[in-house]
Amino acid sequence: SEGGCEVIVVDNGSTDQSADIAQSFDQVTLLRETDYLGSPYSARNRGIEAASGSLIALLDATCVPAPTWLEEGVKCVGNSSVDFVAGHVEFTFSDPPTAGEFLDSMTNIRMRDNVRKRGVAKTANLFVPKSLFEAVGLFSEGIRSGGDVQWTSRVTKEGYTLGFCEDAVARKPARGLSALIK
């Protein structure tokens, strides 16, 4: 919305009550992706297409943003010489943590390293000007995994710069061993 932000939730085949919960908030726009059920990238594309703002902030469905997440991410995009920004993903663990959770937290996402060493990022926590999507296109449709790394790699190879924002924190539960194997 003008002067603020809009929240768009895209349901792409959830089986829990998340769509009903999202719909219960007046300030949330609920969309449905029906062509590519289970594809987070197709769901993200529907949200990007519907967004009216100039900056798109993406979060995974399992991520919980810190209270200052949006403010810090917007600040990093506006106060830097980069074209788009990946935020910090902090893992949360069960009590007691499992070996699978430790493995996931040590090998998955690693936003800072991926940005600085490979020029790629995950959409678990990503801030992209809408004009960048208009210039280079959206995510590949219908895929289940890896579309974020594919897209960010393509964008950086086209000469756009990706930065890392330590203070834009989103928390994500680490996956257990069975989820990692799957």
Buried (B, 14 or more C-beta within 10 A) or exposed (E): EEEEEBBBBBBBEBEEEEBEEBBEEEEEBBBBBEEBBEBBBBBBBBBBEEBEBEBBBBBBBEBBBBEEBBEBBBBBBEEBEBBBBBBBBBBEEEEEBBEBBEBBBEEBBBBBEBBEEBBBBBBBBBBBBBEBBEEEEBBBEEBEEEBBBBBBBBBBEEEBEBBBBEBBBBBBBBBBEEEBEE
